[in-house]
């Protein structure tokens, strides 16, 4: 068991934090978004009553930038920070506190950046999945711990279906690798940046209506 901080504010954050809680991790603080938190366009709020951990762990609501909370984090003495759906870059001072672990809903180095599931649909990716990685100073550039590829085809499935699949894969990946992380045995595999693609924020009007119909549903509605 490790002392961990969880950062995030979308549905997958809550599912993954619940998995960490069930694995016995001590969540010493849950940093989640407030109504004025920037960068959450198109993501609905979560029904927290479904998640046991949310009733039992301390919480800080973030309406500014997560880096403003570094000194509070330092006082919590975390072993690890888990970034589980957060759209702000962590500055060096925060990264110096302890290792930070991220989850991204693409097969890095492909699909770094914004709204990866919707972008996988728009860009006709034949497959997608999830990546567990060590956070560094870049945008989804850190060494990989592990990945799982989904079975759904983004050229046919809609964003809700792909998001639900991603949350299932994330649960399995955390169950498999959190014990290795805690034991100091987790991999750190450099990404092959020759294969890197980076998504930007979506201008929906630039895309064909049939793709938008599949992509612009929950969690991007």
N, C-alpha and C positions, 0 to 999 in steps of 0.2 A: 504494500500500500504506500502511496505517495501523497504528499500535500500538493494539491493542484489548484490553480486558478482556471476557470472556464470563462471564455470571452465569446459572445455571440448573441444574436437576437432573432433568429429565424427558426422555422419549425425543426429543421435538421439539427440546429444547436441543441434544442431541448431533448430530442431523441438521443443524440450522442452523449449529452451530459447525463441523461438517465442511465445509459449503458455504463459510463464511467462510475457512476454512483453504485450501480449494482455490482460492479467489479470490486468494490471496496475502496475506491479512491476517496480520499478526504478532500472534498471541495471546500476550500477555505474562503473562496469568494466567487460569486457568479456575477460577472459584469455583463449587463444586457442593455439594450437600447431604450432610450426614452422617446417620447413623442417628437422631440426636437432634434433627435440624433440624425446627422446628415448621412445621405447615401443609401437610404432604404426604399427608394422609389419602387412601387409595384409589389412590395412584399407585405402580405397581410400579417396582422398580429396573431399571436399563438394562444390557443386555449390551454393555459398553464395548469388547469385543474387535472389534466390527464397525466401529469408528471410528478411522481412522488418527491423527487429530489428538490423540486422548486419550492416545496413547503418546508424543507428542512435545512437548507443551506443559506448562509448570509448572502446578501445581494447589494450591489451598487448599480444605480441607474445612470447611464451615460448619455448626456445630451450635448456633449462637446466632442473632444478628441480623447481617445483611450490613453494616449501618451500623457495626458494631464494627471493620470492616476498612478504614476510610477512610484511615488513615495509611499502611498497607501499599500501598493503591492509589495514593496520592499519590506514593510513591517509585518506582512503575512508570512514571510519566509517560505515561499513555494519551492517545491522541488522541480515542478514543471508548470508551464502555462500551455493550455490547449486553446488554440484559436479555431473556433468551430462556426465559421460564417461571419466574418467581420471585414468591412470594406475600407479599412484604414491601414496604412503602412506603419509598422512598429519601429520606432526610432531606436538608435543604438543604446541609449540609456535604459530603455525597457528591455531590450534583448540581452543586456548584461546581467539582468537579475537571475536568470536561470534559462535552461533550454526551453524554446517555444516550439510546439508541435502544431502543424496545420493540417486541415482536411480540405481538399479542393475537389469539386465535382467534375473533373476531367482526368484524362490520362496524360498527366504532365510528362514531357514538356509541351505537348499539344494542349491548346485550350486554356492557357493561363489568362488571368484577368477577369473581366466582368461577366456576369450572367452566363456561366459556361454552358448550362443545359440548353437554354434558348439559343445561344450561339451555335451549339452543335447542330441543332435543327436547321438553322438558317444557312449554315455553311456546308450542309450535306455531309457531315461526318458519318462514316459507316458504322462507327461504334464509339461509345464513351464509357466512362466508369468513374472511379474515385482514386485519389492519391493521398496517402499519408506521408508527411514530409517534415523535415526540420526547417523551421523558418529562419531565413537570413535577412539581409537588408533589401532584397529585391522583391518584385511582385511574383510570388509563386515560383521562386528560383532555387529554393533550398534543396539539399540532398534528399532523395527519396528513401522512405522507410519501407513502404510496400504499396502495391496497387491491386485493385480488382477491376476487371473488365465486366461491364454489363452485358446482358444478352439481348436487350431491346435495341432496335435499329432506330437511331435518331432521324432517319429519312422517312420513317413511318409512324413512330410513336409520337405522342404529344408530351409537352413539358411536365405535366402532372404525373404521367406514367413514368417518365425518366427520373423525376425527383423521388417518387416512392421507391423505385428500384435503387437509387443512390443511397437512400437512408437505410435500406436493408443491407446493402454492401458495406456501408460505414460501420454498422453494428458488428458485422462479422469481422471486419478488419481490426476494429478496436479490441474485440474479445481475443483475437489471436496475438496482437502485438503489444498491448499494454503490459502484459507480464514481461515481455522481452525488453521493453523500454525501461521498466522499473529495475530489471536485473542488470542493465547496462549492456545488453546484447543486441539491441536493435540496429539494423543496417543503416548506413548513410551512403547511398549510392548517388554519385553525381549525375545530374541530368545532362542529356545529350542536347545541347542548345542548337545544334545544327537542325534539329527537328522542331524547334520551338515555334509555336504560333501564339499570338496574344490577341485576345478579344477586347474590343472597346465597347463603350456604352452603345446601346442599340438605337438607331433611328428607324422606327418601325415603318415609316412611310417609304423607306428605300427598298423594302423587301416585297416579294410576291404575296398576294393575299392568302394563298393556300398555306404557305409556310408560316405566316403570321398567325393564322388560325390555330395551328398546332403549337406554336411557341408562346403566344401571348395568352396563356392560361395560367392557373395557379402553378408555381409561386410568382409568376410574372404578370398576372392580370392587373 
